[in-house]
Amino acid sequence: MDHIEKHCLSCGKSLTGRAGKKFCDNYCKSVYHYQKTKEDAPDFYHQVSQQLRQNRRILKEYNKAGKATVRCEALLAEGFDPNFFTHYWKNAKGEVYLFVFEYGFLKITEHDRNKYVLVQWQAYMKAGNS
């Protein structure tokens, strides 16, 4: 039976050991899979997850006091996308706040300008309490 020399998929060194071995060590295996993940186009799950994290960061940054009103353009310029949110809450007035984890926003028009009212999740907002 001919012996076929195998090489590490990461660094190219000659491999010794078991027949199905693909990497010389855990470091090369980690480097290989990290590079492969970077090269692959992000899948839908990762794109959504990344946008949610970005939305949360932006809402947190603009809402340091627990409630704020901000022009829509300011948030959108930072990369905020209002189509990505985790849940919603409807208040007694029937207004629907969209939330990205603990940070919520409500689009309003004030003096012919589109704005977002930013809030933080509160205990009284639990399901069934509006």
C-alpha positions in Angstrom: 0.0 0.0 0.0 1.4 3.4 -1.0 1.9 6.0 1.7 0.5 9.4 0.7 2.1 12.2 2.5 -0.4 14.6 4.1 0.1 18.2 4.9 -1.4 20.6 7.5 -4.3 22.5 6.0 -3.1 25.7 7.8 0.7 25.8 7.7 1.5 23.1 5.1 3.9 21.1 7.3 4.1 17.4 6.8 1.7 15.5 9.2 2.5 12.5 11.2 0.1 10.4 13.3 -3.3 9.1 12.7 -4.6 8.7 9.1 -7.4 11.3 9.1 -5.2 14.1 10.7 -5.6 17.5 9.0 -3.7 19.9 11.3 -0.4 19.7 13.1 -1.9 21.1 16.3 -4.8 23.0 17.9 -3.3 26.4 16.9 -3.2 25.5 13.2 -6.7 24.2 13.4 -7.9 27.4 15.1 -6.1 29.6 12.6 -7.6 27.6 9.6 -11.2 27.8 10.9 -10.9 31.5 11.8 -9.6 32.4 8.3 -12.3 30.2 6.7 -15.0 32.0 8.7 -13.6 35.4 7.7 -13.5 34.5 4.0 -17.1 33.1 4.0 -19.9 35.7 3.4 -21.7 36.3 6.7 -24.9 34.3 6.8 -28.3 35.8 7.6 -28.1 34.9 11.3 -24.8 36.7 11.8 -26.0 39.8 9.8 -29.1 40.1 12.0 -27.1 39.5 15.2 -24.5 42.2 14.1 -27.3 44.7 13.3 -29.0 44.1 16.7 -25.7 44.6 18.5 -25.1 47.8 16.6 -28.6 49.1 17.2 -28.3 48.4 20.9 -24.9 50.2 21.1 -26.4 53.3 19.3 -29.5 53.4 21.5 -27.4 53.0 24.6 -25.1 55.8 23.5 -27.9 58.3 22.8 -30.0 57.4 25.9 -27.8 57.9 28.9 -30.5 59.3 31.1 -33.2 56.6 30.6 -35.3 58.8 28.2 -34.3 61.0 25.3 -35.6 62.4 22.1 -33.3 62.3 19.1 -33.6 63.2 15.4 -34.0 60.1 13.2 -31.2 61.3 10.9 -28.7 61.2 13.8 -29.3 57.6 14.6 -29.5 56.5 11.0 -26.2 58.2 10.2 -24.6 56.0 13.0 -25.9 52.9 11.3 -29.1 52.4 13.2 -31.7 50.3 11.3 -35.2 50.5 12.9 -36.2 47.3 11.1 -34.1 45.2 13.5 -35.6 44.9 17.0 -36.1 42.1 19.6 -39.6 42.9 20.9 -42.2 45.6 21.4 -44.3 47.2 24.1 -47.6 49.0 23.7 -48.4 51.7 26.2 -51.9 52.8 27.5 -52.1 55.4 24.7 -51.7 52.7 22.1 -48.1 53.8 21.1 -45.9 50.8 20.2 -42.3 51.1 21.3 -39.9 48.8 19.5 -37.0 47.4 21.7 -33.5 46.2 21.1 -33.1 44.2 24.3 -33.5 46.8 27.1 -33.4 50.0 24.9 -36.6 51.1 23.2 -37.6 53.6 20.5 -40.8 55.2 19.2 -40.8 57.1 16.0 -42.7 60.5 16.2 -43.0 63.6 14.1 -42.5 66.9 16.0 -42.3 70.3 14.3 -42.3 68.5 10.9 -39.2 66.5 11.9 -39.0 62.8 12.3 -37.6 61.9 15.7 -37.2 58.9 18.0 -38.3 58.9 21.6 -35.8 56.6 23.4 -36.6 54.8 26.6 -35.2 52.0 28.7 -37.1 48.9 29.7 -38.9 49.2 33.0 -40.5 46.5 35.3 -44.0 47.9 34.6 -43.6 47.1 30.9 -43.8 43.3 31.5 -46.3 41.4 29.3 -49.9 42.1 30.3 -49.1 45.5 31.9 -49.8 48.4 29.6 
